[in-house]
Amino acid sequence: MTHHQKIELLAPAGNLDSFYAAIQAGADAVYLGTQDFNARLRAKNFTVKTLSYLIPYAHARSVKIYAALNILNKQNELERILHLLYQFSQIKMDAVIIQDLGLLRIIKNHFPALPVHASTQMLMHNSLSLKQCKKMGIKRVILSRELTLKEIAAIREKTDLELEVFAHGALCYSISGACLASSYLGGKSGNRGLCTQVCRRSFMKGHESGYYFSPKDFCTIEMVPQYISMRITSLKIEGRMKNAEYVYQIVSAYRKALNTPSLTSSLRKELEHDLGSREKTSFFLKGQSKEAIIVSDRPLGIGWYLGQVTDANEEEIGILFSSLSTVIHSGDWIRIHPQDGSEGRPYQVIHVSMGQNNPCRIRVKDTSMIGMGDHVYLTGKKSIFHKFKKKNRTRIQPVFYKPVYPWVKKVLRKEDSFRLDSNEELIIQISHCGWLGLLTQIPFQGMILDFEKDLLHEFLENRIGTLSMSLRSKCKISLPPFIPEEEISGWKNCIELARKNGIRKWVCNQIGQRSLFDGEVFELTAGSFIPVMNDQAQRMLKENGFTCFFYSFEDDFLNLKKISHPSGLFSVFTRVRLFVSRIRPALNCGITIRDNNQNLFQVHEKHGLYYLVSETPLCLTHQKEKVAKIGIKKFVLDLSFFQPDEKFLSDVIGAYQAGTRLHPSTMFNFKTGLA
């Protein structure tokens, strides 16, 4: 971005009213989703027919439109996606936002004129990410929200790609794209647009409950001057699930800040309690752990807190307001969150009996899900909605488009044949050096070392544990999913030290890590944090120098059957990583907590990240024969997050060899299916 170019202000639109509100408030671009294949499937979203009207409307006002296709796609969904991309190319969509590497391959090969923005779901967090994205033909990278201003500035200096940063809105506890919590606790994947906001729920620690993973909302309006000086391409407002009033309020504030940076301090005060939002944090922008991010003692519902439900009957509820000055009206929107912290539900107020009563009486449709003590938040005001609705619309000519892509079968034709006679391989993954001595008598074909960087250095320098030359040839070393910019040189040193020790096999857990191995001959595996749910993603990895990949932990058997390939590694035993975060949770590591369904979890710290892992392991050892029949022969026993124990190892190996299941355990989505 040259100095004379202004920063783009990018606004969300989950429905038509928010779309018009964003443009009226001064957005330079709007991002939105269709009714499929985006990470906010619960928003109303848009049809392509509607977009054929909206894109000419926006372009006439010099506003760009970006389509979010930022989910992981199953094999049987690729045909519909091809049709959708064909339609986007015809109606002149300005760009698509993607997570799936298979989708990137399809666009690159068949719709090259359609610009691609790499979603934050791809864990985009350092200059390695940018380097690899440029090689893959990506135009813009949306950086992870977990970065500091210093880290963003360092990345900016090392790339000429467009950089987009989140400026305002909700925060996920987990690094985007690395969350399996919603999928694990019900099969509704956040990576497929169905997040049930597990991080907002309460958990029990002994006899105490708390919201240990529930962060405040992001507000960076005071950083606008720094964004300008750093030559950021685009500031993104989160909020495709928010209403038009919220969109108008936030976009207007950031428009003023970009036009007049000296106003940022006063605008920050205006946004402290913006409609539809939580308490504010600048997150890590000023540096890690500079301020409290988690609020553990109460639920952080969306909106202005009104009070608690005192009673409910079939027609109305009573609400005890936390402030006597509170006033709401018929037509306003409220959101009621259960006491257990599970996902809240929206209600439009039909009638209010205020008077001098506290509690007041409010009539809403369907009170069956409302209970005494539930928390109530105001999320939308009917009284100001008329400002946006259908204002200044003009008659426009829609763009004509053909709905069916004629070369679908050619694009989706199978290219690889299965080598069903390939030999079975057992691969053992460890994160504790104490396992090394216990594994000497175990027959296996590969070992993945998922050690901390300092521990890995000690190991490679032969200060702890030793490996015979035969074992060294079996070793792969796993990189963490998040490598801060300042730690890249340290990992380069590890790679060189490993090379000198005869180890040239590595597991990359973010696509940008491919750039660490340019110019040398290495055997690279795409780890579990580079999810693969379709054969196009497999081909994209192969074309970028990967020889193996991990099947996604959250995938189901029916989809695995469609994409099975002998190069894939299949985890038959592991502790599932529900959250992977740079945020320290509001509890100590190693403590066992439980949710309302008595599921047990522990927090572990590793690589400077915080992992919430399931106490109950994923175990599919009894499905090994079934999986082998579809062509998957590389099986992983992942002992990470387990303490070295000889009897435990014997039990796991015994179950694997006998094809039996360990108890207690879970099959995750393997049998029940992934939504």
LUMKEFI-639674 format. One line per 4 residues: number of its first residue (from 1); their letters; for each residue x, y, z of C-alpha. Coordinates in Angstrom, 2 decimals, padded with zeros to 5 digits. Layout:
# LUMKEFI-639674
NUM) a) X,Y,Z | ... $
//
This chain:
# LUMKEFI-639674
1) mthh) 000.00,000.00,000.00 | 001.45,003.35,-001.01 | 001.38,006.33,001.31 | -001.36,008.16,-000.55 $
5) qkie) -003.77,005.22,-000.28 | -006.20,005.36,002.61 | -006.93,002.45,004.92 | -009.99,000.49,003.87 $
9) llap) -012.77,000.35,006.46 | -014.36,-003.11,006.16 | -017.82,-003.64,007.67 | -019.88,-006.77,008.39 $
13) agnl) -023.32,-007.49,006.97 | -025.38,-010.45,008.14 | -028.56,-009.17,006.49 | -029.88,-006.49,004.14 $
17) dsfy) -030.45,-003.84,006.81 | -026.87,-004.20,008.08 | -025.62,-003.97,004.49 | -027.31,-000.60,003.94 $
21) aaiq) -026.32,000.59,007.43 | -022.66,-000.19,006.71 | -022.63,001.79,003.47 | -024.48,004.75,004.98 $
25) agad) -022.04,004.80,007.89 | -019.06,005.16,005.55 | -017.68,001.65,004.93 | -015.25,001.26,002.04 $
29) avyl) -016.02,-002.44,001.76 | -018.54,-004.93,003.13 | -018.00,-008.62,003.81 | -020.91,-011.01,003.89 $
33) gtqd) -021.87,-014.63,003.39 | -024.21,-016.65,001.28 | -026.56,-019.18,002.81 | -023.89,-021.89,002.66 $
37) fnar) -020.16,-022.27,003.24 | -019.39,-019.40,005.60 | -018.42,-019.14,009.26 | -021.64,-017.35,010.30 $
41) lrak) -024.29,-019.75,009.05 | -026.69,-018.52,011.74 | -026.84,-015.05,010.25 | -029.61,-014.45,007.69 $
45) nftv) -026.99,-014.08,004.96 | -027.63,-013.53,001.24 | -028.64,-015.35,-001.91 | -026.61,-014.88,-005.08 $
49) ktls) -029.70,-013.38,-006.70 | -029.77,-010.70,-004.00 | -026.05,-010.11,-004.46 | -026.59,-009.60,-008.19 $
53) ylip) -028.47,-006.42,-007.14 | -026.29,-005.41,-004.20 | -022.92,-005.54,-005.97 | -023.91,-002.98,-008.65 $
57) yaha) -025.45,-000.86,-005.86 | -022.19,-000.97,-003.88 | -019.90,-000.48,-006.86 | -021.84,002.62,-007.89 $
61) rsvk) -020.84,004.04,-004.49 | -017.20,002.86,-004.74 | -017.80,000.17,-002.10 | -016.31,-003.32,-002.54 $
65) iyaa) -018.02,-006.58,-001.60 | -016.16,-009.61,-000.24 | -017.77,-013.02,000.16 | -016.83,-015.16,003.16 $
69) lnil) -016.35,-018.80,002.15 | -014.24,-019.33,005.25 | -015.13,-022.86,006.35 | -013.75,-026.35,005.82 $
73) nkqn) -015.59,-028.16,003.05 | -016.47,-031.84,002.87 | -015.94,-033.73,-000.37 | -019.62,-033.87,-001.32 $
77) eler) -019.90,-030.07,-001.00 | -017.33,-029.23,-003.67 | -019.78,-029.43,-006.56 | -022.07,-026.80,-005.03 $
81) ilhl) -019.06,-024.61,-004.23 | -017.92,-024.75,-007.85 | -021.31,-023.49,-008.98 | -021.17,-020.73,-006.36 $
85) lyqf) -017.68,-019.60,-007.40 | -018.81,-019.55,-011.03 | -021.71,-017.29,-010.04 | -019.40,-015.02,-007.99 $
89) sqik) -017.07,-014.62,-010.95 | -019.98,-013.50,-013.13 | -021.48,-010.97,-010.71 | -018.03,-009.38,-010.16 $
93) mdav) -017.46,-010.28,-006.52 | -014.42,-008.26,-005.43 | -012.81,-011.09,-003.44 | -013.53,-014.28,-001.52 $
97) iiqd) -012.32,-015.00,002.02 | -011.26,-018.62,002.45 | -009.86,-021.10,004.98 | -009.88,-024.35,003.00 $
101) lgll) -006.74,-025.13,000.97 | -008.86,-027.21,-001.40 | -010.99,-024.17,-002.17 | -007.81,-022.17,-002.79 $
105) riik) -006.68,-024.75,-005.35 | -010.03,-024.66,-007.15 | -010.01,-020.86,-007.37 | -006.38,-020.70,-008.44 $
109) nhfp) -006.86,-023.25,-011.24 | -010.37,-022.45,-012.45 | -011.31,-018.92,-011.34 | -007.94,-017.10,-011.37 $
113) alpv) -009.53,-013.67,-011.82 | -011.29,-014.01,-008.44 | -009.04,-012.42,-005.76 | -008.45,-014.51,-002.63 $
117) hast) -008.12,-013.27,000.96 | -006.64,-015.75,003.45 | -008.95,-015.97,006.45 | -007.70,-015.59,010.00 $
121) qmlm) -009.01,-019.18,010.32 | -005.77,-020.20,008.56 | -003.74,-019.09,011.66 | -002.06,-016.23,009.80 $
125) hnsl) 000.33,-014.79,012.40 | 003.89,-014.26,011.09 | 005.97,-013.39,008.02 | 006.28,-017.10,007.14 $
129) slkq) 002.52,-017.11,006.57 | 002.78,-014.15,004.21 | 005.66,-015.65,002.26 | 003.80,-018.89,001.62 $
133) ckkm) 000.55,-017.08,000.82 | 002.30,-015.07,-001.88 | 003.59,-018.28,-003.45 | 000.06,-019.69,-003.46 $
137) gikr) -001.41,-016.66,-005.23 | -003.22,-015.08,-002.29 | -003.77,-011.32,-002.53 | -004.55,-010.41,001.09 $
141) vils) -003.90,-011.97,004.49 | -006.19,-011.43,007.47 | -003.91,-011.57,010.50 | -004.67,-013.41,013.74 $
145) relt) -006.19,-011.24,016.43 | -003.58,-012.43,018.96 | -000.76,-010.23,017.65 | 000.91,-007.20,019.23 $
149) lkei) 001.42,-003.93,017.36 | 005.15,-004.69,017.37 | 004.55,-008.06,015.72 | 002.19,-006.57,013.13 $
153) aair) 004.76,-003.88,012.28 | 007.50,-006.50,011.87 | 005.31,-008.52,009.52 | 004.38,-005.41,007.52 $
157) ektd) 008.05,-004.65,006.89 | 008.62,-008.11,005.38 | 005.80,-008.26,002.85 | 004.09,-006.30,000.11 $
161) lele) 000.87,-008.34,000.38 | -002.28,-006.61,001.58 | -002.70,-006.88,005.36 | -006.07,-006.85,007.06 $
165) vfah) -006.46,-006.64,010.84 | -009.47,-006.98,013.10 | -010.27,-003.65,014.69 | -013.42,-004.18,016.72 $
169) galc) -015.79,-006.91,017.88 | -016.02,-010.24,019.63 | -012.95,-012.29,020.50 | -012.67,-016.06,020.44 $
173) ysis) -010.73,-017.58,023.33 | -009.03,-020.01,020.98 | -006.85,-018.93,018.11 | -009.22,-018.87,015.12 $
177) gacl) -009.09,-022.11,013.17 | -007.62,-024.05,016.12 | -010.87,-024.57,018.05 | -012.53,-027.98,018.23 $
181) assy) -014.65,-027.30,021.32 | -018.02,-026.82,019.65 | -017.39,-029.81,017.41 | -016.27,-032.03,020.31 $
185) lggk) -019.25,-031.09,022.47 | -021.98,-031.73,019.93 | -020.64,-032.15,016.41 | -021.31,-028.52,015.40 $
189) sgnr) -017.97,-027.32,014.14 | -016.77,-023.74,014.49 | -014.61,-024.50,011.46 | -017.82,-025.12,009.53 $
193) glct) -019.81,-022.09,010.68 | -021.75,-023.63,013.57 | -019.89,-022.46,016.69 | -021.95,-022.85,019.88 $
197) qvcr) -019.68,-020.51,021.88 | -018.28,-023.05,024.33 | -015.78,-020.45,025.59 | -018.72,-018.39,026.94 $
201) rsfm) -019.99,-021.25,029.11 | -019.43,-021.79,032.80 | -017.20,-024.63,034.02 | -016.86,-026.18,037.47 $
205) kghe) -013.54,-026.19,039.33 | -014.23,-028.30,042.39 | -017.32,-026.71,043.93 | -016.76,-023.33,042.24 $
209) sgyy) -018.06,-022.29,038.84 | -016.54,-019.68,036.57 | -016.34,-018.40,033.01 | -012.65,-019.22,032.72 $
213) fspk) -012.36,-018.77,028.94 | -014.75,-015.87,028.27 | -012.91,-012.81,026.89 | -013.98,-009.21,026.65 $
217) dfct) -014.64,-007.63,023.25 | -011.94,-006.14,021.04 | -011.72,-002.34,020.64 | -008.72,-000.79,018.88 $
221) iemv) -010.00,002.64,017.88 | -007.20,004.30,019.86 | -004.68,002.44,017.69 | -005.95,003.94,014.42 $
225) pqyi) -003.00,006.38,014.17 | -000.56,003.45,014.52 | -002.47,001.46,011.89 | -002.13,004.42,009.52 $
229) smri) 001.61,004.76,010.09 | 002.11,000.97,009.71 | 000.41,001.01,006.29 | -002.27,-001.52,007.17 $
233) tslk) -004.50,-002.19,004.16 | -007.84,-002.79,005.88 | -009.49,-002.47,009.30 | -012.15,-005.09,009.85 $
237) iegr) -015.21,-004.76,012.10 | -016.46,-008.12,013.40 | -020.23,-008.57,013.62 | -022.14,-010.47,010.97 $
241) mkna) -024.42,-011.73,013.74 | -025.08,-008.16,014.97 | -027.98,-005.90,013.98 | -028.03,-002.81,011.76 $
245) eyvy) -027.87,-000.34,014.65 | -024.67,-001.89,015.93 | -023.08,-001.91,012.47 | -023.99,001.73,011.90 $
249) qivs) -022.69,002.84,015.30 | -019.32,001.06,015.07 | -018.61,001.80,011.42 | -019.48,005.49,011.95 $
253) ayrk) -017.04,005.71,014.86 | -014.16,004.15,012.94 | -014.96,006.28,009.90 | -014.53,009.38,012.09 $
257) alnt) -011.31,007.98,013.56 | -009.79,007.30,010.14 | -010.82,010.72,008.85 | -009.70,012.55,012.01 $
261) pslt) -007.25,010.43,014.07 | -007.09,013.06,016.84 | -010.64,012.05,017.87 | -009.75,008.48,018.82 $
265) sslr) -009.66,008.99,022.61 | -013.14,010.52,022.75 | -014.48,007.89,020.35 | -013.09,005.14,022.59 $
269) kele) -015.30,006.40,025.41 | -018.32,006.36,023.11 | -017.70,002.70,022.27 | -017.11,001.54,025.84 $
273) hdlg) -020.71,000.32,026.00 | -021.65,000.06,022.34 | -024.98,-001.52,021.58 | -024.72,-005.29,021.33 $
277) srek) -021.27,-005.63,022.88 | -019.30,-006.56,025.99 | -016.64,-004.84,028.07 | -013.66,-003.76,026.00 $
281) tsff) -010.02,-004.77,025.71 | -007.20,-003.84,023.34 | -006.14,-007.50,023.70 | -002.40,-008.00,023.04 $
285) lkgq) -001.83,-004.91,020.90 | 000.13,-003.15,023.65 | 001.93,-006.38,024.54 | 000.95,-009.71,026.06 $
289) skea) -000.72,-009.74,029.48 | -000.86,-005.97,029.82 | -004.49,-006.01,030.92 | -007.20,-008.43,032.05 $
293) iivs) -008.81,-010.13,029.07 | -010.91,-012.83,030.73 | -013.90,-012.01,032.95 | -014.49,-015.20,034.92 $
297) drpl) -016.94,-014.15,037.63 | -020.00,-013.48,035.47 | -021.38,-014.27,032.01 | -020.36,-011.85,029.27 $
301) gigw) -023.56,-011.70,027.27 | -023.85,-009.59,024.15 | -025.45,-006.18,024.71 | -026.30,-003.87,027.60 $
305) ylgq) -026.91,-005.82,030.77 | -030.50,-005.31,031.98 | -030.90,-007.74,034.87 | -032.20,-011.20,035.72 $
309) vtda) -035.40,-013.12,035.07 | -037.49,-013.43,038.23 | -040.26,-015.62,036.84 | -041.81,-016.81,033.57 $
313) neee) -045.22,-018.03,032.48 | -046.59,-018.97,029.06 | -047.02,-015.35,027.92 | -044.51,-013.15,029.72 $
317) igil) -041.49,-012.91,031.95 | -040.53,-010.74,034.88 | -037.16,-008.95,034.84 | -035.50,-007.40,037.87 $
321) fssl) -033.50,-004.52,036.39 | -030.01,-003.90,037.68 | -030.63,-000.13,037.28 | -033.84,001.76,038.00 $
325) stvi) -033.09,004.10,035.08 | -033.42,001.27,032.53 | -036.08,001.80,029.88 | -037.00,-000.58,027.05 $
329) hsgd) -039.81,-000.44,024.51 | -041.98,-002.72,022.43 | -040.03,-003.76,019.34 | -036.65,-003.73,021.10 $
333) wiri) -034.51,-006.87,020.99 | -033.22,-008.68,024.05 | -030.99,-011.74,024.45 | -031.50,-014.10,027.38 $
337) hpqd) -028.56,-016.21,028.54 | -029.12,-019.29,030.76 | -027.33,-019.32,034.11 | -025.10,-022.19,032.99 $
341) gseg) -023.45,-019.93,030.42 | -024.72,-021.88,027.41 | -025.67,-020.04,024.25 | -028.32,-017.33,024.66 $
345) rpyq) -031.46,-016.85,022.56 | -032.79,-013.61,020.98 | -036.32,-012.35,021.60 | -038.20,-009.34,020.27 $
349) vihv) -040.20,-007.50,022.93 | -043.92,-007.62,022.09 | -045.15,-005.56,025.03 | -043.67,-003.93,028.13 $
353) smgq) -045.38,-003.09,031.42 | -042.95,-000.71,033.05 | -044.83,001.61,035.42 | -043.15,001.80,038.80 $
357) nnpc) -042.64,-001.94,038.90 | -039.31,-003.63,039.28 | -039.50,-006.38,038.14 | -041.23,-005.20,035.00 $
361) rirv) -043.36,-007.50,032.86 | -042.26,-008.25,029.30 | -044.16,-010.28,026.72 | -042.16,-012.31,024.17 $
365) kdts) -042.88,-015.27,021.92 | -042.19,-018.71,023.40 | -041.00,-018.48,027.00 | -040.42,-022.24,027.26 $
369) migm) -036.60,-021.93,027.22 | -036.44,-019.12,029.81 | -035.71,-019.87,033.45 | -035.55,-017.99,036.72 $
373) gdhv) -032.15,-016.34,037.21 | -031.32,-016.15,033.51 | -029.42,-013.02,032.47 | -031.06,-010.48,030.14 $
377) yltg) -029.24,-008.14,027.72 | -030.57,-005.40,025.45 | -029.20,-005.98,021.93 | -031.31,-003.80,019.61 $
381) kksi) -033.49,-000.68,019.75 | -036.58,-000.53,017.55 | -036.76,003.23,018.18 | -033.68,004.01,016.05 $
385) fhkf) -034.04,001.33,013.41 | -035.85,003.55,010.91 | -032.60,005.44,010.22 | -031.29,002.61,008.07 $
389) kkkn) -034.18,000.74,006.58 | -034.28,001.03,002.80 | -032.93,004.57,002.92 | -031.79,006.08,-000.39 $
393) rtri) -032.23,002.91,-002.41 | -032.29,003.41,-006.16 | -033.58,001.21,-008.93 | -030.67,-000.81,-010.27 $
397) qpvf) -030.16,-003.35,-012.99 | -029.03,-006.71,-011.57 | -026.13,-008.64,-013.04 | -027.25,-011.60,-015.14 $
401) ykpv) -025.46,-014.85,-014.31 | -025.58,-018.51,-015.26 | -026.11,-020.75,-012.23 | -024.40,-023.97,-013.35 $
405) ypwv) -020.66,-024.36,-013.85 | -020.31,-026.51,-016.99 | -016.97,-028.21,-016.16 | -017.75,-029.57,-012.68 $
409) kkvl) -017.05,-033.22,-013.50 | -013.71,-032.37,-015.07 | -012.58,-030.39,-012.01 | -013.64,-033.06,-009.51 $
413) rked) -012.25,-036.02,-011.44 | -010.19,-038.36,-009.28 | -006.47,-038.09,-010.06 | -004.87,-040.50,-007.62 $
417) sfrl) -005.51,-044.24,-007.29 | -005.30,-045.97,-003.92 | -002.44,-048.30,-003.17 | -004.57,-050.66,-001.11 $
421) dsne) -001.68,-053.09,-000.78 | 000.47,-050.54,001.08 | 001.88,-051.72,004.39 | 000.39,-050.66,007.70 $
425) elii) 002.43,-048.12,009.65 | 002.25,-047.29,013.36 | 003.44,-043.81,014.31 | 003.78,-042.76,017.95 $
429) qish) 003.69,-039.09,018.95 | 005.20,-037.89,022.23 | 005.70,-034.54,023.94 | 007.63,-035.77,027.00 $
433) cgwl) 011.17,-037.17,026.74 | 010.32,-039.71,029.47 | 008.54,-041.80,026.83 | 011.79,-042.48,024.94 $
437) gllt) 013.06,-045.14,027.34 | 009.67,-046.89,027.43 | 009.39,-047.14,023.65 | 012.59,-049.08,023.03 $
441) qipf) 010.83,-052.47,022.99 | 007.75,-051.32,021.04 | 007.55,-052.09,017.29 | 006.64,-048.93,015.36 $
445) qgmi) 007.52,-047.40,012.02 | 007.60,-043.71,012.89 | 007.83,-041.32,015.82 | 006.73,-037.68,016.05 $
449) ldfe) 008.56,-035.55,018.61 | 006.33,-032.71,019.74 | 008.85,-031.18,022.17 | 009.12,-027.64,023.48 $
453) kdll) 011.85,-025.72,021.63 | 014.30,-025.69,024.59 | 013.72,-029.40,025.24 | 014.20,-030.14,021.55 $
457) hefl) 017.53,-028.27,021.59 | 018.70,-030.33,024.57 | 017.59,-033.53,022.87 | 019.31,-032.70,019.58 $
461) enri) 022.50,-031.80,021.45 | 022.34,-035.23,023.17 | 021.96,-033.69,026.64 | 018.79,-035.69,027.31 $
465) gtls) 017.81,-039.05,025.87 | 019.57,-040.62,022.93 | 018.31,-042.29,019.80 | 020.00,-044.97,017.76 $
469) mslr) 020.60,-044.18,014.10 | 017.73,-046.50,013.14 | 015.35,-044.55,015.39 | 016.61,-041.21,014.08 $
473) skck) 015.55,-042.25,010.59 | 012.02,-042.80,011.90 | 011.77,-039.42,013.65 | 009.65,-036.47,012.61 $
477) islp) 009.76,-033.25,014.61 | 006.53,-031.32,015.05 | 006.38,-027.52,014.95 | 003.90,-025.63,017.15 $
481) pfip) 000.83,-024.13,015.43 | 001.77,-020.59,016.49 | 005.33,-019.29,016.09 | 005.67,-015.58,017.04 $
485) eeei) 007.76,-013.49,014.67 | 010.61,-013.14,017.17 | 010.88,-016.94,017.57 | 011.31,-017.79,013.88 $
489) sgwk) 015.13,-017.58,014.02 | 015.19,-019.96,017.01 | 013.20,-022.56,015.09 | 015.49,-022.13,012.08 $
493) ncie) 018.39,-023.01,014.39 | 016.51,-026.13,015.53 | 015.95,-027.19,011.94 | 019.65,-026.81,011.16 $
497) lark) 020.66,-028.68,014.33 | 018.25,-031.51,013.45 | 019.64,-031.66,009.92 | 023.16,-032.10,011.30 $
501) ngir) 021.79,-034.95,013.43 | 020.35,-036.68,010.38 | 016.72,-035.72,010.99 | 015.04,-034.24,007.92 $
505) kwvc) 011.40,-035.11,008.59 | 009.16,-032.37,009.97 | 005.48,-031.83,010.77 | 004.22,-028.34,009.88 $
509) nqig) 001.16,-027.15,011.81 | 000.53,-023.96,009.86 | 000.79,-023.64,006.09 | 003.33,-020.80,006.32 $
513) qrsl) 005.83,-023.11,008.02 | 006.48,-024.60,004.57 | 008.65,-021.50,004.00 | 011.11,-022.65,006.67 $
517) fdge) 012.27,-025.45,004.39 | 012.92,-023.67,001.10 | 016.08,-024.72,-000.75 | 016.65,-027.95,001.19 $
521) vfel) 015.45,-031.52,000.76 | 013.10,-032.35,003.62 | 010.17,-034.73,004.08 | 007.24,-032.59,005.23 $
525) tags) 003.95,-033.66,006.79 | 000.96,-031.32,007.10 | -000.05,-031.59,010.75 | -003.48,-031.73,012.35 $
529) fipv) -003.70,-027.91,012.50 | -003.71,-027.84,008.67 | -007.12,-029.48,008.28 | -007.92,-031.67,005.27 $
533) mndq) -011.53,-032.56,004.49 | -011.46,-032.91,000.69 | -009.16,-034.29,-001.99 | -008.52,-030.83,-003.45 $
537) aqrm) -006.81,-029.88,-000.17 | -004.70,-033.05,-000.41 | -003.60,-032.10,-003.92 | -002.82,-028.53,-002.85 $
541) lken) -000.54,-029.83,-000.12 | 001.19,-032.23,-002.50 | 001.75,-029.40,-005.01 | 003.36,-027.35,-002.24 $
545) gftc) 005.90,-029.95,-001.24 | 004.12,-032.03,001.42 | 004.42,-035.81,001.23 | 001.93,-036.65,004.01 $
549) ffys) -000.98,-035.04,005.85 | -003.16,-035.61,008.91 | -006.84,-036.33,008.57 | -008.85,-033.90,010.69 $
553) fedd) -009.64,-035.08,014.22 | -013.22,-033.87,013.82 | -014.01,-035.60,010.53 | -016.50,-038.46,010.22 $
557) flnl) -016.22,-041.86,008.56 | -018.50,-041.11,005.60 | -016.33,-038.18,004.52 | -013.10,-040.05,005.25 $
561) kkis) -014.32,-042.81,002.96 | -014.64,-040.29,000.10 | -011.17,-038.75,000.57 | -009.10,-041.70,001.83 $
565) hpsg) -005.55,-041.74,000.54 | -002.48,-043.74,001.63 | -000.52,-040.54,002.32 | -002.89,-039.60,005.15 $
569) lfsv) -002.11,-040.10,008.85 | -005.08,-041.15,010.96 | -005.13,-040.59,014.73 | -006.61,-043.60,016.51 $
573) ftrv) -005.68,-042.38,019.99 | -005.23,-038.83,021.25 | -006.41,-036.25,023.72 | -008.47,-033.75,021.74 $
577) rlfv) -007.28,-030.13,021.84 | -010.51,-028.18,022.31 | -008.87,-024.75,022.65 | -005.42,-023.55,021.63 $
581) srir) -004.90,-020.02,022.88 | -002.38,-017.30,023.53 | -004.63,-016.11,026.38 | -003.90,-017.37,029.88 $
585) paln) -007.22,-018.73,031.21 | -008.59,-017.70,034.59 | -007.34,-020.89,036.25 | -004.04,-022.66,036.80 $
589) cgit) -002.65,-025.27,034.46 | -003.13,-028.92,035.39 | -006.40,-028.38,037.26 | -009.29,-030.61,036.18 $
593) irdn) -012.53,-028.80,035.37 | -015.90,-030.07,034.16 | -018.82,-028.74,032.16 | -022.52,-029.12,032.94 $
597) nqnl) -022.58,-032.53,031.24 | -019.76,-033.78,033.49 | -017.17,-033.83,030.70 | -013.68,-033.41,032.19 $
601) fqvh) -010.90,-031.19,030.83 | -007.45,-029.95,031.77 | -005.45,-026.86,030.82 | -001.85,-027.40,029.73 $
605) ekhg) 000.79,-024.86,028.74 | 003.02,-025.70,025.81 | 005.04,-023.61,023.34 | 003.79,-020.49,025.16 $
609) lyyl) 000.20,-021.49,024.31 | -002.63,-022.72,026.51 | -004.39,-025.93,025.53 | -007.72,-027.13,026.91 $
613) vset) -007.61,-030.88,026.35 | -010.20,-033.57,026.94 | -009.63,-035.83,029.92 | -011.42,-038.58,027.99 $
617) plcl) -009.27,-039.55,024.99 | -010.39,-040.09,021.43 | -009.98,-043.82,020.83 | -010.58,-045.48,017.46 $
621) thqk) -008.25,-048.46,017.83 | -011.27,-050.75,017.42 | -012.01,-049.11,014.04 | -008.55,-049.74,012.59 $
625) ekva) -009.60,-052.64,010.35 | -012.63,-050.72,009.04 | -010.47,-047.70,008.22 | -007.76,-049.83,006.61 $
629) kigi) -010.32,-051.26,004.17 | -010.88,-047.80,002.66 | -007.16,-047.30,002.05 | -005.92,-045.58,005.22 $
633) kkfv) -002.89,-047.42,006.61 | -000.88,-044.86,008.62 | -002.10,-044.88,012.24 | -001.03,-042.46,014.98 $
637) ldls) -001.03,-043.13,018.71 | -000.64,-039.66,020.21 | 000.68,-039.74,023.78 | 000.95,-035.96,024.06 $
641) ffqp) -000.51,-034.55,027.30 | -000.05,-037.94,028.99 | 002.64,-038.54,031.60 | 005.02,-041.41,030.78 $
645) dekf) 003.68,-044.62,032.29 | 004.70,-048.17,031.37 | 001.37,-049.84,032.17 | -000.61,-047.15,030.32 $
649) lsdv) 001.64,-047.60,027.28 | 001.11,-051.36,027.43 | -002.68,-050.86,027.53 | -002.67,-048.48,024.53 $
653) igay) -000.37,-050.68,022.42 | -002.38,-053.75,023.41 | -005.66,-052.13,022.29 | -004.06,-051.10,019.01 $
657) qagt) -002.68,-054.56,018.27 | -005.90,-056.36,019.28 | -008.22,-053.88,017.55 | -010.13,-053.25,020.76 $
661) rlhp) -011.29,-050.01,022.41 | -009.99,-048.50,025.61 | -012.53,-047.21,028.12 | -013.47,-044.57,029.00 $
665) stmf) -013.03,-042.94,025.59 | -014.88,-041.06,022.87 | -015.22,-041.60,019.12 | -015.69,-037.84,018.57 $
669) nfkt) -017.60,-037.36,015.29 | -016.34,-040.54,013.61 | -019.66,-042.39,013.88 | -022.25,-039.73,014.77 $
673) gla) -021.20,-037.36,011.95 | -019.86,-033.84,011.61 | -022.38,-031.07,010.94 $
//
